[in-house]
Amino acid sequence: MIAGSAIKTFDFFLQWHLTERCNLRCRHCYQGGIAPYEMTPEEVKHEIDGATEMFQAWEAGYDVKVAPSIHFTGGEPFLYEGLWDVVAYAREQGYTVAIMTNGCLITAEDAQRASLLGISDVQVSLEGQEGIHDSIRGKGSFAAAAKGVATLVEAGNRVHANVTLSRLNVDFIEETTEVAKIIGCHGIGFSRVVPCGRGKALVESLLSPQELRHTYQKIISLDSPAYEVNSGDPLTGTLVDADTPVEDDLTLSGCSAGFSGVTITSDGTVMPCRRIGLVAGNLKSKPLRAIWASSDLLWQLRKKESYHGKCGRCPHWPSCRGCRAVAYAYSVAQGEPDLFADDPQCWVVEETA
């Protein structure tokens, strides 16, 4: 699954959607409006134990050190009544814990708890200046999020802004970065909109491959030791790392789906990525270790031969593979669902056409 001795410390994350409930109705949201069952805090703790057993087995069997993290999110995680209970438990078990939130519901008590429990990072969504942000996330959401950031920072937390890029806000990257600084964020990250859920309506707002390339070049140029500006998009690696691995049939980095992370939804459904939305299994019927090891869907994502078109032949495949969520959502919008299609925004694919 991974390149053996090439990876001695394996960073693995669980993106844990504690609830699908949310106080906002963002234009690009991946949700489809269904509110499924929510696991209780005790059930979540039980599944954290299951994940711990999986990581311990990997360390014993593969001579690799696992560095696990849990990113608690929603919906809006601050609507989940047992949030601090499960956060405290995860920290006790040795997990690095982050929280992904829209920032609107954070109280002084929440901020203090986050600080005392050693939350590594609180990611707050930011779409741009107030007018742009509110047009995407709802009137008054910018002011509420800015207040939440200030409350978190005052309590000693590190807060990072996260921007969902589309034609709605791409022309204001510098301004958005400056806004993040002003409201107190320690850094800012940019990711692409995925046209799924309510975001289906934004399929025409996707940037072209060359527009995306120029956008990421701008983002990279803004990064500095004084202020972190980045993107976790696998495509950015083709701009910052000219070297390609020799072992081109083994995953090393890039898109995490099926490789270095997994999504768990509020009812225990396991997915390779929440924005892909396809199901690998459910914790009610099978432990995470068994799902990770036996899911056909996850294994297909790990195999180069699964990938169609130019992506499967690209020398960047081991460290990129495009964004599977964007590729799948776009193929669905075109009426030809294909998880392994070329990433429609990849400039490497476009330039080799």
C-alpha positions in Angstrom: 0.0 0.0 0.0 2.9 2.4 0.8 6.4 2.4 -0.4 7.8 0.3 2.5 11.1 1.7 3.6 10.4 5.0 1.9 8.0 5.9 4.7 9.2 5.4 8.3 6.6 7.7 9.9 3.1 7.3 8.4 0.9 10.3 9.1 -2.7 9.1 9.0 -5.8 11.1 9.7 -9.4 10.4 10.5 -11.8 13.1 9.4 -14.7 12.5 11.8 -18.0 14.1 11.0 -19.7 14.0 14.4 -22.9 15.5 13.1 -24.5 16.5 9.8 -26.4 19.3 11.5 -25.3 22.8 10.7 -26.3 26.4 11.5 -25.4 27.6 7.9 -26.5 26.7 4.4 -23.4 27.4 2.3 -23.6 27.4 -1.4 -20.8 24.9 -1.9 -21.7 22.5 0.9 -21.2 18.8 0.1 -24.2 17.8 2.2 -27.4 16.7 0.5 -29.8 17.7 3.3 -30.1 14.3 5.0 -29.5 14.2 8.8 -28.6 10.6 9.7 -28.2 9.0 13.1 -25.4 10.4 15.3 -23.2 8.2 17.3 -23.2 8.9 21.0 -19.9 10.0 22.7 -19.5 6.5 24.1 -19.9 5.0 20.6 -17.4 7.4 19.2 -14.9 6.5 22.0 -15.4 2.8 21.2 -14.5 3.5 17.6 -11.5 5.5 18.5 -10.3 2.4 20.4 -10.9 0.4 17.2 -8.7 2.9 15.2 -6.0 2.7 17.9 -5.9 -1.1 17.5 -5.5 -0.7 13.8 -2.6 1.6 14.1 -0.9 -0.6 16.7 -1.3 -3.6 14.4 0.3 -1.6 11.6 3.3 -0.6 13.7 3.8 -4.2 14.8 3.4 -5.7 11.4 5.0 -3.2 9.0 7.9 -1.7 10.9 6.4 1.8 10.6 5.6 4.5 13.1 2.1 5.7 12.8 1.4 9.4 13.7 -2.5 9.5 13.9 -4.7 12.5 14.0 -8.4 13.1 14.2 -10.0 16.1 12.6 -13.4 16.5 14.2 -16.0 18.3 12.0 -19.6 18.2 10.9 -21.9 19.7 9.8 -20.9 22.0 12.5 -19.1 20.2 15.3 -20.1 22.7 17.9 -23.6 21.5 17.6 -22.6 18.0 18.8 -23.3 18.0 22.5 -20.5 15.5 23.3 -17.7 17.3 21.4 -15.4 18.0 24.3 -16.0 14.6 25.8 -14.7 12.8 22.6 -11.9 15.4 22.1 -10.6 14.8 25.6 -10.7 11.0 25.1 -8.9 11.2 21.7 -6.2 13.4 23.4 -5.9 10.9 26.2 -5.3 8.1 23.7 -2.4 10.1 22.1 -4.1 11.5 19.0 -3.3 14.9 17.6 -6.7 16.6 17.4 -7.9 19.4 15.1 -11.4 20.9 14.8 -12.9 22.1 11.5 -15.7 24.6 12.0 -17.5 27.6 10.5 -16.5 29.5 13.7 -19.9 31.1 14.3 -20.9 29.3 17.5 -17.7 29.4 19.5 -18.0 30.6 23.1 -15.3 31.7 25.5 -15.8 28.4 27.3 -15.2 26.5 24.1 -12.1 28.4 23.4 -10.7 27.7 26.9 -11.5 24.0 26.6 -9.7 23.8 23.2 -6.7 25.4 24.7 -6.6 23.3 27.8 -7.0 20.1 25.8 -4.1 20.9 23.5 -6.0 21.2 20.2 -3.3 21.4 17.6 -5.3 23.6 15.2 -8.8 25.0 14.8 -9.7 25.5 11.1 -12.3 28.2 10.5 -13.9 28.6 7.1 -13.3 31.9 5.4 -14.4 32.7 1.8 -13.1 36.3 1.5 -14.0 39.8 2.6 -17.3 40.2 4.4 -19.5 40.7 1.4 -18.1 37.7 -0.5 -18.1 35.5 2.6 -21.7 36.4 3.4 -22.8 35.8 -0.2 -21.5 32.3 0.0 -22.2 31.4 3.7 -25.1 33.6 4.7 -25.7 37.1 6.0 -23.9 37.8 9.2 -21.7 34.7 9.0 -18.5 36.7 8.5 -19.0 38.8 11.6 -19.8 35.7 13.7 -16.8 33.8 12.3 -14.4 36.7 13.0 -15.7 36.9 16.5 -15.1 33.2 16.9 -11.6 33.5 15.7 -10.8 36.3 18.1 -12.3 34.3 21.0 -10.1 31.3 20.1 -6.9 33.3 19.7 -7.5 35.2 22.9 -7.6 31.8 24.7 -4.3 30.8 23.2 -5.4 28.6 20.3 -3.8 28.5 16.8 -6.4 29.2 14.2 -6.1 28.7 10.4 -8.5 30.0 7.8 -9.6 27.7 5.0 -10.9 29.0 1.7 -13.0 27.0 -0.8 -11.8 28.3 -4.2 -14.2 28.9 -7.1 -15.0 31.7 -9.5 -16.9 33.3 -6.7 -13.8 34.3 -4.8 -10.6 33.5 -6.8 -10.0 37.1 -7.8 -9.5 38.1 -4.2 -6.7 35.8 -2.9 -4.5 38.5 -1.6 -7.4 40.4 0.0 -8.6 37.2 1.6 -5.2 36.4 3.0 -5.0 39.9 4.4 -8.4 39.5 6.0 -7.3 36.3 7.6 -4.3 38.1 9.1 -6.5 41.0 10.4 -9.0 38.8 12.2 -6.2 36.8 13.9 -5.6 33.6 11.9 -2.1 32.2 12.1 -2.2 31.1 8.5 -4.5 30.3 5.6 -5.1 27.4 3.3 -6.9 27.1 0.0 -8.8 24.2 -1.4 -11.0 23.6 -4.5 -14.8 23.6 -4.5 -16.1 20.1 -5.2 -19.4 20.2 -7.2 -21.4 17.7 -5.0 -24.3 18.1 -2.6 -25.5 21.7 -2.7 -22.3 22.5 -4.5 -23.6 20.8 -7.7 -24.9 24.2 -8.7 -21.4 25.5 -8.8 -20.0 23.1 -11.5 -19.8 26.0 -13.9 -17.8 27.9 -11.3 -14.8 25.5 -11.5 -11.6 27.1 -12.6 -10.0 26.0 -15.8 -6.8 24.0 -15.5 -4.6 27.0 -16.5 -6.6 29.3 -14.2 -6.1 26.9 -11.3 -2.4 26.6 -12.1 -1.9 30.4 -12.0 -4.0 30.5 -8.8 -1.8 28.0 -7.1 1.4 29.8 -8.3 0.0 32.9 -6.7 -0.7 31.1 -3.5 2.8 29.6 -3.4 4.3 33.1 -4.0 2.4 34.5 -1.0 3.7 31.9 1.4 6.5 33.1 3.8 8.1 32.2 7.1 6.1 35.1 8.6 2.7 33.9 7.4 1.8 30.5 6.1 -0.2 30.5 2.9 -0.7 27.1 1.3 -2.9 24.5 -0.3 -3.2 20.8 0.4 -4.4 20.1 -3.1 -2.4 17.2 -4.6 -1.9 19.2 -7.8 0.2 21.8 -6.0 2.9 19.1 -5.7 3.5 19.2 -9.4 4.5 22.9 -9.0 6.8 22.7 -6.0 8.4 19.3 -6.5 10.0 18.7 -9.9 11.4 15.3 -8.9 9.2 12.3 -9.5 9.6 9.0 -7.7 11.3 6.0 -9.3 8.8 3.5 -7.9 5.9 4.8 -9.9 3.4 2.0 -8.9 3.5 2.8 -5.2 1.6 5.6 -3.5 3.8 8.0 -1.6 1.7 11.1 -1.0 -1.0 13.2 -2.8 -4.7 12.5 -2.6 -5.3 10.8 0.7 -8.3 8.8 -0.4 -7.6 5.1 0.3 -4.1 5.9 1.3 -3.4 8.2 4.3 -6.8 9.1 5.6 -10.4 8.1 5.9 -13.8 9.8 6.6 -16.2 8.6 9.3 -19.6 10.1 9.2 -22.0 10.6 12.1 -23.7 7.2 11.7 -20.5 5.2 11.4 -20.3 5.1 7.7 -16.7 4.9 6.4 -15.9 6.7 3.2 -12.6 7.3 1.4 -13.5 11.0 1.4 -16.7 12.9 2.5 -16.8 14.7 -0.8 -16.5 11.5 -2.8 -19.5 10.2 -0.8 -19.0 6.5 -1.8 -19.2 4.0 1.0 -16.4 1.6 2.0 -18.3 0.1 5.0 -20.0 0.9 8.3 -18.5 0.6 11.8 -21.8 -0.9 13.0 -21.1 -4.1 11.1 -17.3 -4.2 10.7 -14.4 -2.6 12.6 -12.3 0.0 10.9 -9.3 -2.2 10.6 -11.3 -4.8 8.7 -12.9 -2.1 6.4 -9.5 -0.6 5.7 -8.0 -4.0 4.8 -10.9 -5.5 2.8 -12.8 -2.7 1.1 -12.7 -3.2 -2.7 -13.3 0.6 -3.1 -10.3 1.5 -1.0 -8.1 -1.0 -2.7 -9.0 0.3 -6.1 -8.0 3.7 -5.1 -4.5 2.4 -4.1 -3.9 0.6 -7.5 -2.5 2.5 -10.4 -4.2 0.3 -12.9 -7.6 1.5 -11.6 -7.0 5.0 -13.0 -8.2 5.9 -16.5 -6.9 8.3 -19.1 -3.7 10.3 -18.6 -3.8 10.3 -14.8 -3.0 6.6 -14.6 0.0 7.2 -17.0 1.2 10.4 -15.4 4.7 10.3 -13.7 3.2 12.3 -10.9 0.7 9.5 -10.0 2.6 8.3 -6.9 2.6 11.8 -5.3 -0.6 13.2 -6.8 -3.5 11.2 -8.5 -5.4 14.4 -8.8 -8.4 15.1 -6.5 -10.6 12.1 -6.7 -13.5 14.0 -5.2 -13.4 16.7 -8.0 -12.9 14.0 -10.7 -15.8 12.0 -9.5 -18.2 14.9 -8.9 -17.4 16.3 -12.3 -17.9 13.0 -14.0 -21.3 12.6 -12.2 -22.3 16.1 -13.4 -21.4 15.0 -17.0 -23.7 12.0 -16.6 -20.8 9.5 -16.7 -19.8 8.7 -13.1 -16.2 7.6 -12.9 -14.2 7.7 -9.7 -11.0 7.1 -11.7 -11.4 9.7 -14.4 -8.9 12.4 -15.1 -9.0 15.4 -12.8 -10.8 18.0 -15.0 -8.8 20.8 -13.6 -5.3 19.2 -14.0 -3.0 21.3 -16.2 -0.6 18.4 -16.5 -3.3 16.3 -18.2 -4.3 19.3 -20.4 -0.8 20.0 -21.5 -0.2 16.4 -22.5 -3.5 16.2 -24.5 
